Amino acid sequence: MEDKLQIVRRAAARAAGRLRRLATLPAFALAAVRTNPPERLLVAPQDIRTSDSTIASEIYSGYFALAGKVVNLHGRSPFEVEAPSRSWERALNSFGWLRHLRAADTALARANARALVDDFLTLAEKPGGTTAWEPRVAVRRTLSFLSQSPIILETADREFYRRFMRALTRTQLFLDRQITAGLVHGDERLFAAIGLAELGLCMQTDGGYQRRGTRLLADELVRQILPDGGHVSRNPDVLIRLLLDLLPLRQTYAARGVAPPPQLLNAIDRILPMLRMLRHGDGTLALFNGMGVTEPDILATVLAYDDPRAKAMVNAPHSGYQRVEAGPSLLIVDVGQPPPPEFSTQAHAGCLSFEFSVGPQRLVVNCGAPDVNRIAAHRAARATAAHSTLIVDDTSSCRFASGHGLEKWFGNEILSGPRQVGVERQNLPMKTRLLAAHDGYRMRFGLIHERQLTLGCDGMRLEGRDRLRAASPNAEDSHPYALRFHIHPSVRLQSAPDGRAVLLDLPDDSRWVFTAQDCDIEIEESAFFAATDGPRPCEQIVVRCRTDAKTQIVWALQRMEEYQDKEAAAADEHPEKDTAAADEGEEKETLTAYGEKV
């Protein structure tokens, strides 16, 4: 009942927000006409995103490859053709592709850039219901116009210059009103504040715009950047996108001789270590809460601003992540609650899921977030089943608005999820142990999921124990549950003959073994959405049980040599068991022998 009342209150607030938006647009349009634009730009911020000059040739030839779709313009303006997808249209109107034209550094590329901007100002710049005036798109276009202004305005006549400045002023007024009226939410509000701060610094205006933009930026940074450096959305991808804008903004303050707000400097200093915490040995980021493909060049660009000698954090209590390193092995665990509703549109139901890698090789992963064009896959990737953790009765630990017919009011927000998530880190002799629990299954099943993960000091053995504890009377009912371990596509799986173990063959010819006490282990199909070349099929290890039969599963993932040593030690300690088995004529093939045959 409490959840339903909260949903009703949130729906009423959203309805009021939509009415405010409708009332704001006419006033915005009138004010935009009356506002006199500044005379000129004073500085052009740096765009630190990587660029490719060969793309400039494709654009000049009339091919626009954006958001996974390619459009041949056939001599028309890109703002006149029918967009193949909303994502393509957003990418077009964001103008991030201008950096490729600047990278070409030719007179032809500069003329092409100015002509395309002129097309936009003529055909699509007026405020309205198009994607061009979605706040996030408007911000990206503004930052692109400012950073690429040298190629847009070089040799431009006075009339074009004034039209360009008028467009920037119109966007500035639009974003200001959107923030003031409370019409932008989540991380979109922070990016809007970044855009306003940069506009105030770059345009020749009185100091009022600059001070207001700086104040809005400082307020949002305090609100959205957590003390440990994570973003309140808990999405690693947001941290990368923020640094791509915050780092140039810091340089712009210096170029103007204006002191940046302390909140900006503190945010950058905190975000960089957080990114290192979530980074695997192969340079990619852990796949939690909306993280998809890691662009290595982009990540390397932002991390170049960090101290290369700095060690990664191991505990992020505010963001809800834990990192354990031992030898060549690395364990990263999600031990956080779902983010606040307005920041949860990309969040996943992956509480207590983990990823495990050895050196540059990923072993256990989550499925990750697919690209924006795969809507159905995006919904599936957010489910608990797409994560390496325990799931009860194929039910996610979070409830999503998209699965309950409430998209109209809440979009992709999380409606409910774990309210209490506890974690304890124990640094024991020769090993590190994490003890964690969440109550995401309390309301529906009366169960608490407890997970224990122990990594040996040499990194050669990861032990786990997953337990379902009763939290209410209805927990006495029988419920099926499963442990899922999604395996990276580069790892090959082989099931042991007795079904009690799985052999993992890594690309470097090393071998690991997965075992679970007194449980049958299955290998099933899965999907990996974070590959640079698109979704790839992979496999997952699944251990199934029922709460009336067993509420605890003990498992281990260990290097083959470690497994063989333990098997040999057990045989030496209990030789009578081997003799009895031989007398009974049992010919069970051991996993050690099986591993040598594969």
C-alpha positions as CSV (number, residue, x, y, z in Angstrom):
1,M,0.0,0.0,0.0
2,E,2.8,2.4,0.8
3,D,4.4,1.8,-2.6
4,K,1.1,2.5,-4.3
5,L,0.6,5.8,-2.5
6,Q,4.1,6.8,-3.4
7,I,3.5,6.0,-7.1
8,V,0.2,8.1,-7.1
9,R,2.0,11.1,-5.5
10,R,4.8,10.8,-8.1
11,A,2.3,10.6,-11.0
12,A,0.5,13.7,-9.7
13,A,3.8,15.6,-9.6
14,R,4.7,14.6,-13.2
15,A,1.3,15.8,-14.4
16,A,1.8,19.2,-12.8
17,G,5.3,19.3,-14.4
18,R,3.8,18.7,-17.8
19,L,1.3,21.6,-17.3
20,R,4.2,23.9,-16.3
21,R,6.1,22.9,-19.4
22,L,3.1,23.8,-21.7
23,A,2.7,27.1,-19.9
24,T,6.4,27.9,-20.2
25,L,6.9,27.4,-23.9
26,P,4.8,30.5,-25.1
27,A,6.6,32.8,-22.6
28,F,9.9,31.4,-23.7
29,A,9.2,32.0,-27.4
30,L,8.2,35.6,-26.7
31,A,11.2,36.3,-24.5
32,A,13.5,34.8,-27.1
33,V,12.3,37.2,-29.7
34,R,12.9,40.2,-27.5
35,T,16.3,39.3,-26.2
36,N,19.3,41.0,-27.9
37,P,22.1,38.5,-28.5
38,P,25.7,39.3,-27.4
39,E,28.0,40.7,-30.1
40,R,30.6,38.0,-30.1
41,L,32.2,35.0,-28.5
42,L,35.3,35.5,-26.3
43,V,36.7,32.0,-26.0
44,A,36.2,28.6,-27.6
45,P,36.4,25.7,-25.1
46,Q,38.4,22.6,-26.0
47,D,36.6,19.4,-27.1
48,I,38.6,16.5,-25.7
49,R,36.5,13.8,-27.4
50,T,38.5,11.9,-30.0
51,S,37.9,12.8,-33.6
52,D,38.4,11.2,-37.0
53,S,39.2,13.3,-40.0
54,T,38.0,10.5,-42.4
55,I,34.5,11.0,-41.2
56,A,34.6,14.6,-42.6
57,S,34.9,13.1,-46.1
58,E,31.9,10.9,-45.5
59,I,29.9,13.9,-44.3
60,Y,30.9,15.9,-47.3
61,S,29.9,13.0,-49.6
62,G,26.4,13.0,-48.0
63,Y,26.7,10.1,-45.6
64,F,25.7,10.6,-42.0
65,A,26.5,7.6,-39.8
66,L,25.0,8.3,-36.4
67,A,23.6,6.2,-33.5
68,G,24.2,3.0,-35.5
69,K,22.3,4.1,-38.6
70,V,23.7,5.4,-41.9
71,V,21.7,7.8,-44.1
72,N,22.6,8.8,-47.7
73,L,21.3,12.4,-48.1
74,H,21.3,12.3,-51.9
75,G,22.1,15.9,-52.1
76,R,19.6,17.1,-49.5
77,S,20.1,18.7,-46.2
78,P,20.3,16.2,-43.3
79,F,17.6,18.4,-41.6
80,E,15.2,17.7,-44.5
81,V,15.4,13.9,-44.7
82,E,13.3,11.5,-42.7
83,A,15.3,10.3,-39.7
84,P,15.7,6.5,-39.5
85,S,15.3,6.6,-35.7
86,R,14.9,9.1,-32.9
87,S,18.4,8.3,-31.7
88,W,19.8,9.3,-35.1
89,E,17.8,12.5,-35.1
90,R,19.1,13.4,-31.6
91,A,22.7,12.7,-32.6
92,L,22.2,14.9,-35.7
93,N,20.8,17.8,-33.8
94,S,23.5,17.5,-31.1
95,F,26.2,18.4,-33.6
96,G,28.9,16.3,-31.9
97,W,30.0,15.3,-35.4
98,L,31.3,18.8,-36.0
99,R,34.6,17.8,-34.3
100,H,35.4,15.4,-37.2
101,L,35.1,18.3,-39.6
102,R,37.4,20.4,-37.5
103,A,39.9,17.5,-37.3
104,A,40.1,17.5,-41.1
105,D,41.4,21.1,-40.9
106,T,40.7,22.0,-44.5
107,A,38.9,24.9,-46.1
108,L,36.4,22.5,-47.6
109,A,35.6,21.0,-44.1
110,R,35.2,24.5,-42.6
111,A,32.8,25.6,-45.4
112,N,30.9,22.4,-45.0
113,A,30.5,22.9,-41.3
114,R,29.2,26.5,-41.7
115,A,26.8,25.4,-44.4
116,L,25.4,22.6,-42.2
117,V,25.0,24.9,-39.3
118,D,23.3,27.4,-41.6
119,D,20.9,24.7,-42.7
120,F,20.0,24.0,-39.0
121,L,19.5,27.7,-38.3
122,T,17.1,27.9,-41.3
123,L,15.2,24.7,-41.1
124,A,15.2,23.3,-37.6
125,E,16.4,25.8,-35.0
126,K,13.0,27.2,-34.0
127,P,11.7,25.9,-30.6
128,G,9.0,23.2,-30.9
129,G,8.2,19.6,-30.4
130,T,11.2,18.2,-32.3
131,T,14.1,16.4,-30.7
132,A,16.3,19.5,-31.3
133,W,14.7,21.0,-28.3
134,E,14.9,18.2,-25.9
135,P,17.0,19.7,-23.1
136,R,19.8,17.1,-23.4
137,V,20.1,17.6,-27.1
138,A,20.0,21.4,-26.7
139,V,22.9,21.2,-24.3
140,R,25.0,19.0,-26.5
141,R,24.4,21.2,-29.5
142,T,25.3,24.3,-27.5
143,L,28.6,22.8,-26.2
144,S,29.4,21.6,-29.8
145,F,28.7,25.1,-31.2
146,L,30.9,26.7,-28.6
147,S,33.9,24.3,-29.0
148,Q,33.7,24.2,-32.8
149,S,33.0,27.9,-33.2
150,P,36.4,28.6,-34.9
151,I,35.5,26.5,-37.9
152,I,31.9,27.7,-38.0
153,L,32.6,31.4,-37.8
154,E,35.9,31.7,-39.7
155,T,35.3,34.0,-42.7
156,A,31.5,34.2,-41.8
157,D,29.7,37.4,-42.7
158,R,28.1,39.6,-40.1
159,E,24.6,38.4,-40.7
160,F,25.5,34.7,-40.2
161,Y,27.5,35.6,-37.0
162,R,24.4,37.4,-35.6
163,R,22.1,34.5,-36.4
164,F,24.6,32.1,-34.7
165,M,24.7,34.3,-31.6
166,R,21.0,34.6,-31.6
167,A,20.7,30.8,-31.6
168,L,23.0,30.5,-28.6
169,T,21.1,33.1,-26.8
170,R,17.8,31.4,-27.5
171,T,19.2,28.1,-26.2
172,Q,20.6,29.9,-23.1
173,L,17.2,31.3,-22.3
174,F,15.5,27.9,-23.0
175,L,17.8,26.0,-20.6
176,D,17.5,28.7,-17.9
177,R,13.7,28.5,-18.0
178,Q,13.8,24.7,-18.0
179,I,15.8,24.6,-14.9
180,T,13.9,27.4,-13.1
181,A,10.6,25.7,-13.8
182,G,11.9,22.4,-12.7
183,L,11.3,20.8,-16.1
184,V,14.6,19.0,-16.3
185,H,15.4,16.0,-14.1
186,G,18.1,13.6,-13.2
187,D,21.6,14.0,-14.7
188,E,20.0,16.1,-17.5
189,R,19.7,18.9,-15.0
190,L,23.5,18.8,-14.3
191,F,24.4,18.8,-18.0
192,A,22.0,21.8,-18.5
193,A,23.8,23.7,-15.7
194,I,27.2,22.9,-17.4
195,G,25.9,24.3,-20.6
196,L,24.7,27.5,-18.9
197,A,28.0,27.9,-17.1
198,E,30.0,27.5,-20.3
199,L,27.7,30.0,-22.2
200,G,28.2,32.6,-19.5
201,L,31.9,32.3,-19.8
202,C,32.2,32.2,-23.6
203,M,29.7,34.9,-24.6
204,Q,30.4,38.7,-24.3
205,T,27.7,39.5,-21.7
206,D,27.5,41.2,-18.4
207,G,28.7,39.2,-15.4
208,G,25.2,38.3,-14.3
209,Y,24.8,35.4,-16.7
210,Q,28.2,34.1,-15.8
211,R,27.6,34.2,-12.1
212,R,24.2,32.6,-12.4
213,G,25.5,29.7,-14.5
214,T,28.3,29.2,-12.0
215,R,25.9,29.1,-9.1
216,L,23.6,26.6,-10.8
217,L,26.5,24.4,-11.7
218,A,27.8,24.4,-8.1
219,D,24.4,23.6,-6.7
220,E,23.9,20.6,-9.0
221,L,27.4,19.2,-8.5
222,V,26.8,19.2,-4.7
223,R,23.4,17.5,-5.3
224,Q,24.5,14.8,-7.8
225,I,28.2,14.0,-7.1
226,L,28.5,11.7,-4.1
227,P,31.3,12.1,-1.5
228,D,33.1,9.0,-2.9
229,G,33.1,10.4,-6.4
230,G,30.2,8.4,-7.8
231,H,27.2,9.9,-9.5
232,V,23.8,9.6,-7.7
233,S,22.5,7.5,-10.7
234,R,25.3,4.9,-9.9
235,N,26.0,4.6,-13.7
236,P,29.7,4.6,-14.6
237,D,28.9,5.9,-18.0
238,V,27.6,9.1,-16.6
239,L,30.9,9.7,-14.9
240,I,32.8,9.5,-18.2
241,R,30.3,11.9,-19.9
242,L,30.6,14.3,-17.1
243,L,34.4,14.4,-17.2
244,L,34.3,15.0,-20.9
245,D,32.4,18.3,-20.2
246,L,33.8,19.2,-16.8
247,L,37.5,19.1,-17.7
248,P,37.1,21.5,-20.7
249,L,34.9,23.7,-18.5
250,R,37.7,24.0,-15.9
251,Q,40.1,25.0,-18.6
252,T,37.6,27.6,-19.9
253,Y,37.4,29.3,-16.4
254,A,41.2,29.5,-16.5
255,A,41.2,30.9,-20.0
256,R,38.8,33.7,-18.9
257,G,40.8,34.4,-15.8
258,V,37.8,33.5,-13.6
259,A,38.1,31.4,-10.5
260,P,36.1,28.1,-11.0
261,P,33.7,27.1,-8.2
262,P,35.4,24.8,-5.6
263,Q,32.6,22.3,-6.2
264,L,33.8,21.9,-9.8
265,L,37.4,21.2,-8.8
266,N,36.3,18.8,-6.0
267,A,34.0,16.9,-8.3
268,I,36.7,16.3,-10.8
269,D,39.1,15.2,-8.1
270,R,36.6,12.7,-6.7
271,I,35.3,11.3,-10.0
272,L,38.6,10.2,-11.4
273,P,39.5,7.8,-8.5
274,M,35.9,6.4,-8.8
275,L,36.4,5.5,-12.4
276,R,39.7,3.7,-11.6
277,M,37.8,1.7,-9.0
278,L,35.3,0.4,-11.6
279,R,38.0,-0.4,-14.2
280,H,39.0,-3.9,-15.1
281,G,42.4,-5.0,-16.1
282,D,41.5,-4.9,-19.8
283,G,40.7,-1.2,-19.5
284,T,36.9,-1.6,-19.6
285,L,34.4,-0.5,-16.9
286,A,32.3,-2.9,-14.9
287,L,28.8,-3.4,-16.3
288,F,26.6,-2.0,-13.6
289,N,23.5,0.2,-13.8
290,G,23.4,1.3,-17.4
291,M,27.1,0.8,-18.3
292,G,27.5,-0.6,-21.8
293,V,30.4,-0.4,-24.3
294,T,33.5,1.2,-22.9
295,E,35.3,3.3,-25.5
296,P,38.9,2.8,-24.6
297,D,40.1,6.0,-26.2
298,I,37.6,8.1,-24.4
299,L,38.3,6.5,-21.0
300,A,42.1,6.9,-21.6
301,T,41.5,10.5,-22.4
302,V,39.8,11.4,-19.2
303,L,42.0,9.2,-17.0
304,A,45.1,11.0,-18.4
305,Y,44.1,13.9,-16.2
306,D,44.5,11.7,-13.1
307,D,47.7,10.8,-11.3
308,P,48.8,7.5,-12.9
309,R,50.5,6.5,-9.7
310,A,47.2,6.7,-7.8
311,K,45.8,3.4,-6.5
312,A,42.2,2.5,-7.2
313,M,39.6,2.9,-4.4
314,V,38.4,-0.3,-2.8
315,N,35.4,0.9,-0.9
316,A,32.7,3.3,-2.2
317,P,30.1,3.3,0.5
318,H,28.0,6.1,-1.0
319,S,28.0,4.8,-4.5
320,G,27.5,1.2,-3.3
321,Y,30.5,-0.6,-4.8
322,Q,33.3,-2.8,-3.5
323,R,36.6,-3.7,-5.1
324,V,38.8,-6.6,-4.0
325,E,42.2,-7.2,-5.7
326,A,44.4,-10.2,-5.0
327,G,47.3,-11.3,-7.2
328,P,46.1,-11.0,-10.8
329,S,42.4,-11.3,-9.9
330,L,39.9,-8.5,-9.4
331,L,36.4,-8.7,-7.9
332,I,33.9,-5.7,-8.2
333,V,30.6,-6.0,-6.5
334,D,27.4,-4.0,-6.5
335,V,26.2,-3.5,-2.9
336,G,24.0,-0.4,-3.3
337,Q,20.3,0.5,-3.3
338,P,18.5,1.7,-6.5
339,P,19.1,5.4,-7.1
340,P,16.4,8.0,-6.4
341,P,13.5,7.7,-9.0
342,E,14.5,10.6,-11.2
343,F,18.0,9.2,-11.6
344,S,16.9,5.5,-12.0
345,T,16.0,5.5,-15.7
346,Q,19.1,3.6,-16.6
347,A,19.6,1.7,-13.4
348,H,19.5,-2.1,-13.2
349,A,18.1,-4.7,-10.8
350,G,21.6,-6.1,-10.1
351,C,22.0,-5.8,-6.4
352,L,24.8,-8.0,-5.0
353,S,25.9,-9.0,-8.6
354,F,29.6,-9.1,-9.2
355,E,32.2,-9.2,-12.0
356,F,35.4,-11.1,-11.8
357,S,38.5,-10.8,-14.0
358,V,42.0,-12.2,-14.0
359,G,44.6,-9.8,-15.4
360,P,43.3,-8.5,-18.8
361,Q,40.8,-11.4,-19.1
362,R,37.2,-11.0,-18.0
363,L,35.6,-14.2,-16.6
364,V,32.3,-13.4,-14.8
365,V,30.4,-10.4,-16.1
366,N,26.9,-8.9,-16.2
367,C,25.2,-8.6,-19.6
368,G,25.6,-4.8,-19.7
369,A,23.5,-2.2,-21.4
370,P,22.8,-2.5,-25.1
371,D,22.8,0.5,-27.5
372,V,19.9,2.9,-27.6
373,N,18.3,1.3,-30.7
374,R,17.6,-2.0,-29.0
375,I,14.7,-1.1,-26.8
376,A,13.5,-4.7,-26.0
377,A,17.1,-5.8,-25.2
378,H,17.4,-2.7,-23.0
379,R,14.5,-3.9,-20.8
380,A,15.8,-7.4,-20.6
381,A,19.3,-6.2,-19.7
382,R,18.0,-4.3,-16.7
383,A,16.4,-7.5,-15.1
384,T,18.1,-9.4,-12.3
385,A,18.4,-12.4,-14.6
386,A,20.9,-10.5,-16.7
387,H,23.3,-10.2,-13.7
388,S,25.6,-12.5,-11.9
389,T,23.6,-12.9,-8.8
390,L,20.7,-14.9,-7.2
391,I,17.2,-14.5,-8.6
392,V,14.0,-15.8,-6.9
393,D,11.2,-17.3,-9.2
394,D,12.6,-15.4,-12.2
395,T,11.5,-12.2,-10.6
396,S,13.7,-9.1,-10.6
397,S,14.6,-7.5,-7.2
398,C,13.4,-4.2,-8.6
399,R,10.1,-3.2,-10.2
400,F,10.3,-1.2,-13.3
401,A,7.6,1.2,-14.6
402,S,8.1,-0.1,-18.1
403,G,6.8,-3.5,-17.1
404,H,3.7,-2.3,-15.4
405,G,2.1,0.0,-18.0
406,L,3.3,3.1,-16.2
407,E,5.7,4.4,-18.9
408,K,3.4,7.4,-19.6
409,W,4.1,8.8,-16.1
410,F,7.4,7.4,-15.1
411,G,9.2,6.4,-18.3
412,N,11.9,3.9,-17.4
413,E,12.1,4.7,-13.7
414,I,12.4,2.1,-11.0
415,L,9.2,2.0,-8.9
416,S,10.6,0.0,-6.0
417,G,13.6,-2.2,-5.1
418,P,15.8,-3.1,-2.1
419,R,15.4,-0.6,0.7
420,Q,18.1,-2.0,2.9
421,V,21.4,-3.2,1.6
422,G,24.1,-4.1,4.1
423,V,27.8,-4.9,3.5
424,E,30.7,-5.8,5.7
425,R,34.3,-6.0,4.5
426,Q,36.6,-8.3,6.4
427,N,40.4,-8.3,5.8
428,L,41.3,-11.7,7.1
429,P,44.7,-13.5,7.1
430,M,45.4,-14.7,3.6
431,K,42.0,-13.6,2.2
432,T,39.4,-10.8,1.9
433,R,35.7,-11.5,2.6
434,L,32.6,-9.5,1.7
435,L,29.4,-10.1,3.6
436,A,26.3,-8.5,2.0
437,A,22.5,-8.7,2.0
438,H,19.5,-7.0,0.5
439,D,15.7,-7.1,1.1
440,G,14.5,-6.8,-2.5
441,Y,12.6,-10.0,-2.2
442,R,11.1,-9.3,1.2
443,M,7.7,-7.8,0.1
444,R,6.9,-10.5,-2.5
445,F,8.5,-13.6,-1.1
446,G,9.4,-12.8,2.5
447,L,13.1,-13.6,1.8
448,I,16.4,-11.8,2.4
449,H,19.3,-12.6,0.0
450,E,22.6,-12.9,1.8
451,R,25.9,-13.3,-0.2
452,Q,29.4,-14.1,1.0
453,L,32.3,-13.6,-1.3
454,T,35.9,-14.6,-0.3
455,L,39.0,-14.1,-2.5
456,G,42.3,-15.7,-1.5
457,C,45.3,-13.5,-1.2
458,D,46.9,-15.1,-4.3
459,G,43.7,-14.5,-6.3
460,M,43.5,-18.1,-7.4
461,R,40.3,-19.0,-5.6
462,L,37.0,-17.2,-5.2
463,E,34.6,-18.8,-2.8
464,G,30.9,-17.9,-2.5
465,R,27.9,-18.7,-0.4
466,D,24.4,-17.5,-1.3
467,R,21.7,-17.9,1.2
468,L,18.0,-17.0,1.4
469,R,16.8,-16.2,4.9
470,A,13.2,-16.0,5.9
471,A,12.0,-12.5,6.8
472,S,8.2,-13.0,7.2
473,P,5.7,-15.8,7.7
474,N,4.9,-16.3,4.0
475,A,8.6,-17.2,3.4
476,E,7.6,-20.8,4.5
477,D,6.2,-21.3,1.0
478,S,8.3,-23.0,-1.6
479,H,10.0,-20.8,-4.2
480,P,12.3,-21.7,-7.0
481,Y,15.5,-19.7,-7.2
482,A,18.7,-19.7,-9.3
483,L,22.3,-18.6,-9.2
484,R,23.5,-17.1,-12.5
485,F,27.1,-16.5,-13.5
486,H,27.3,-14.8,-16.9
487,I,30.6,-15.7,-18.6
488,H,32.5,-13.4,-21.0
489,P,32.2,-14.4,-24.7
490,S,35.9,-15.1,-25.0
491,V,35.7,-17.9,-22.3
492,R,34.8,-21.4,-23.4
493,L,32.8,-23.6,-21.1
494,Q,32.8,-27.4,-20.7
495,S,30.6,-29.3,-18.3
496,A,32.0,-32.2,-16.3
497,P,30.5,-35.7,-16.9
498,D,28.9,-35.8,-13.5
499,G,27.3,-32.3,-13.9
500,R,28.8,-31.1,-10.7
501,A,31.5,-28.8,-12.2
502,V,32.2,-26.6,-15.2
503,L,35.6,-26.1,-16.8
504,L,36.4,-22.6,-18.1
505,D,39.0,-22.3,-20.8
506,L,40.5,-18.8,-21.1
507,P,42.1,-17.3,-24.3
508,D,45.5,-17.4,-22.6
509,D,45.2,-21.2,-22.3
510,S,44.7,-21.0,-18.5
511,R,41.8,-23.0,-17.0
512,W,39.5,-22.3,-14.1
513,V,36.9,-24.6,-12.5
514,F,33.5,-23.8,-11.1
515,T,32.0,-26.1,-8.5
516,A,28.9,-26.0,-6.3
517,Q,28.4,-28.3,-3.3
518,D,25.7,-30.9,-3.8
519,C,24.1,-29.1,-6.7
520,D,23.7,-29.9,-10.4
521,I,25.2,-27.2,-12.6
522,E,23.8,-26.2,-16.0
523,I,25.2,-24.3,-18.9
524,E,22.8,-22.0,-20.7
525,E,22.8,-19.4,-23.4
526,S,23.3,-15.7,-22.6
527,A,24.0,-12.4,-24.3
528,F,26.8,-9.9,-23.9
529,F,25.7,-6.4,-24.9
530,A,29.0,-4.5,-24.1
531,A,31.1,-5.7,-27.0
532,T,32.5,-3.0,-29.3
533,D,31.2,-4.8,-32.4
534,G,27.6,-5.2,-31.0
535,P,25.8,-7.8,-29.0
536,R,27.6,-11.2,-28.8
537,P,26.3,-14.6,-27.7
538,C,27.9,-16.0,-24.6
539,E,27.1,-18.6,-22.0
540,Q,26.1,-18.6,-18.4
541,I,26.5,-21.0,-15.5
542,V,23.2,-21.7,-13.7
543,V,22.6,-23.5,-10.4
544,R,18.9,-24.0,-9.6
545,C,17.2,-25.0,-6.3
546,R,14.0,-24.5,-4.3
547,T,13.7,-22.9,-0.9
548,D,11.9,-26.0,0.5
549,A,14.8,-28.2,-0.4
550,K,17.8,-26.0,0.2
551,T,18.2,-22.3,1.1
552,Q,21.9,-22.1,0.7
553,I,24.3,-22.8,-2.1
554,V,28.1,-22.9,-1.6
555,W,30.2,-22.5,-4.7
556,A,33.8,-21.9,-5.8
557,L,35.6,-20.5,-8.8
558,Q,39.3,-21.5,-8.8
559,R,42.3,-22.0,-11.0
560,M,42.7,-25.6,-12.3
561,E,46.0,-26.0,-10.4
562,E,44.3,-24.9,-7.2
563,Y,41.5,-27.4,-7.7
564,Q,43.9,-30.3,-8.4
565,D,45.9,-29.5,-5.3
566,K,42.8,-29.5,-3.1
567,E,41.5,-32.8,-4.7
568,A,44.9,-34.4,-4.1
569,A,45.0,-33.2,-0.5
570,A,41.4,-34.5,0.1
571,A,42.4,-37.9,-1.3
572,D,45.4,-38.1,1.0
573,E,43.4,-37.2,4.0
574,H,40.6,-39.8,3.3
575,P,42.1,-42.7,1.3
576,E,39.5,-45.1,2.6
577,K,36.8,-43.3,0.4
578,D,38.8,-44.0,-2.7
579,T,39.3,-47.7,-1.7
580,A,35.6,-48.1,-1.1
581,A,34.7,-46.6,-4.4
582,A,37.1,-48.9,-6.2
583,D,35.6,-52.0,-4.4
584,E,32.1,-51.0,-5.5
585,G,33.3,-50.9,-9.1
586,E,32.5,-47.2,-9.6
587,E,34.3,-45.6,-12.5
588,K,33.6,-41.9,-12.1
589,E,35.8,-39.8,-14.3
590,T,37.3,-37.0,-12.2
591,L,37.3,-33.4,-13.3
592,T,41.1,-33.4,-13.2
593,A,41.3,-36.2,-15.8
594,Y,38.6,-34.6,-17.8
595,G,40.4,-31.3,-17.8
596,E,43.5,-33.0,-19.2
597,K,41.5,-34.5,-22.1
598,V,39.8,-31.3,-23.2
